[in-house]
């Protein structure tokens, strides 16, 4: 895989928190709770004090389809 192919794969398959929250239709606090409880896992994480996390789009979409909805 060359650099351009890797870049294309990343752009198509990884999302940051804001996009992941939109895909799951969750608030910031609900999304963070899902991450803390291990229901959503970061695909990759960078940083020590201020973390940057990228999530696998397919996993986030699946979680969004299957999460419990409060009525």
C-alpha positions, 0 to 999 in steps of 0.5 A, a space after each residue: 500500500 502506498 501513501 496515497 492508498 493509506 491516506 484514502 483508506 484513512 479518509 474513508 474509514 476513520 472518523 473523529 469524535 464529532 462525526 462519530 457522535 453524529 453517526 450514533 446520534 448521541 450527545 457529547 456526554 452520552 458518546 463519552 459514556 459509551 467510550 468509557 464503558 467500552 461500548 465504543 473503542 478508539 481505533 487509534 489514540 494519540 497524545 498524553 495529556 490531550 488525547 486525539 482518538 480516531 474511530 473506525 467508521 464501520 464499528 461506530 455505524 454498527 453501534 449506532 444501529 444497535 444502541 438502546 434508545 430511551 423512550 
